Amino acid sequence: MLELRAITAGYDRKAPVVRDASLTVAPGEAVGLLGPSGCGKSTLARVAALLHRPDSGTLRLDGDPVHRWRQRAPRAQRTAFGVVFQQPRLSADPRLRLTDLIAEPLRAVGRPDEIPERVAELAAAVGLTPDLLNRRPHEVSDGQLQRACLARALVLRPRWLICDEMAAMLDASTTAALVTAVEDYRATTGAGLLTVGHDQVLLDRWCDRTLHWDDVTGRTG
């Protein structure tokens, strides 16, 4: 279980962008978080993925409290998450070929022997042809780059996926392909999913349940 309780977070303690937010995601469950741009849902997603330390509140992963974030978090907790961000060009090293981009997490945890098989497997799963793998980010479209970023998020076989506006910049066909890839992965692994966005139709079709931002933060007006 992924549990966030009474989370307050932001980038200035005097003006937090998230106040008293709570939500849970069960293993194997897909939960959508719906809210307008700028409401704080992306910050909450970063807290959930252990990428941003909250100012207050608690996060529990499989019943264990999380005390450290980012690189200070235990490896077992860090690698339990795969994250896909809204803007692939801001989350991809422009110097890397797509094959190296996908392989980054495996190198980081000292498992380079798995790279050839895992990259080939995931490239096929997300719809990247072999010729695209040798290109760098400036040589591919936003949709192709986001496919590579999804493959990178899946490469360590995470138990939890956090998708932060993953499809906001993509056309309908690429969005459908990426959602299908996520759902195929979840079907075979039982991974839980938290996906945030402002497209209620997409979230309602994709997820087991959709939470509205005001419900998560307890606001009534």
N, C-alpha and C positions, 0 to 999 in steps of 0.2 A: 504494500500500500504506500502511495505517495500522499503525504498529508501536510498541508500548509495551514497553520492556525494563527490568526490575528497578526498577519504579516504587515508591518509598516516598513517601507523602503523608499529610497530615492538617492539623489546625488548631493543633496543638501539637507542636513538633519532638520533645519528650520523650515523646510518646505518639501516634505516627502511627497512623491507622486502616487504612492500606494499607501492607503491607510486602513489598517485593521481588516485585511483580506484573508479569507479562508476558503479552501477547497480541498477535495480529495479525488484521487484517481486510483481505482482498484486495478490489480494486475489484469491485463487483457482488455481493459476498458478504454474506450475512446471518448474523451471529454473535450468539447469545444468551449472556448471562452470568447464570448462576443462582446465587443465594445467599440466605441468610436475611436478614431485616431487621437492620440495624446492622452488617453484616460489612465494609462499606467499598466495596461495589460502586458506589454512587452517586458517591462521591468519585473513584473511578477513572474513571467516565464523565465527570466534570467535567474531569479531567486530559486525557482523550482529546479532549474538545471545546475544549481550550485555554482553559478557564474557571478552572482552578486550577493553580497552579505546583507541581510536585512538589518534595519535599525532596531527592530524588536519583533517578537513573535517566534514561533517554533516551526521547524520543518522536521518531519520524521520520514525515514525511508525504511520500509519493511519493519516498522516499529522502533527502529533505532534513531535517536535524535542526531541531527546533523549539527556539528559544532564548528566545522571549518569549511571554507569555500575556496573555489578556484584551485590553484595548484597545492594549496595547503590541505585540501580534503584528502582523505585516504584514497588510494588508487581504486580500491574496490567500489567506492561510492562514485568517484569521478567517471569511471568507465561504465557505470550502470546507465549513463545517459548518452543519447545521441541527440544533437541539436541541429536544426536547420533554420537559418535566419532569413529575413525578408530580402535583403539585398546581397546577392551572392558575390558581387564584385568587391564588397567591403569585407567579406569573410574569407576571401581566397587570396593567397599569395600570388601576385601577378607573375612571379618568376618561375612558378612551377608548372610543369605539364600536368594535364588532368590526371594522368596515371599516378603521378607523385602526390598530387593533391588528395586523391582518394586514399593513398597509402600512408599519409602523414601519421594518423593515430597508431598504426601498427609499428611504425618506426619509433614513435615516442615511447611505446611500452616494451620495446625490445623484442618484437616478433617479426622480423623482416622475412623469415622463411615463408610466411603465409601470404606475402604480398602478391606474387603472380597469380595464384589460384583465386584469392579473394577479390582482387581487382577485376579479373576477367568475369567472375561470377556476378559481381555487383554491377559492372558496366552493362552486362546483358539485362539485368533486372531493371535498371533505370532507363534503358534505351540509348546507351552510348555505343556507337560503333568503334571498332579498333582504330580507325584513322583519327577519330576525335581525341582519343586518349593521348596522342602525341602532340596535341596542340596546347598552347597556353591560353589563359583566360581572354586575352584581347583578340584571340583568333576564333572564338566561338560566340554564339548568341547567349543572351541572358538565360534562356530556357535550357540550353545545353550545359551552361555552367551550373545552374541550379540542380540539374540532374547529377552532376559530379559532386556537388555539395551534399546532396541526399545520400549518395553512395558513401561518401566520407563519414556521414553520421551513422551509417549502418555497419561500418567495417569491423567494429569491435563487438558486434552482436549485442547491442545494448538492450536492457530490459525495459527501459523507458525512453520514449521519443518525445521531444519538445519541438514543435513546429511553430515558429513565430512568423505569422503572415507569409508562410512559405510560398503561396501562390499569388501574392498580391500584384506582382509585376509580370505575370505570365498569361499567355493566351489560354483559351479554354481547353485545347487539345493537350497542351503540356501539363496544365493543371490536372486533367483527368489521368494522364500517364503517371504523374508523381503520386497522386492519391492512390492509384492502383498499386504502385510499387510499395508504398507504405502499408497498405492493407494486406498485400501478399506476405510481407515480412511479418506483420503482426499475426497473421493466420498460422504461420509456421513456427513462431517463437512464443506467442502469448504475451508479447510486449504491451505495456500500457502506453497510451498516447494522450498528451495535452497539446491541443492545437489552438492558437489564438488568431482571431481575425475579426473583420467587420462585415463579412458576407454571410448573412444568416442562412441563406439557401444552401450554400456549400457546407457550412457547419452542420446544419440539420440533416443533410443527406449523408455526410461522412461519419458523424459521431453517434454514439449511443445516447448521449444527452448533451445539451447545450446550456451553458450557464451564462446569464447576463451579468455584466460587470457590476451593476447596482446590487444584484443579489449576492455576489461574492463579497462585496465590501460592506454589505449591510445598509446601504443608503436607501432612503425612502423617498427622496425628492431630488 
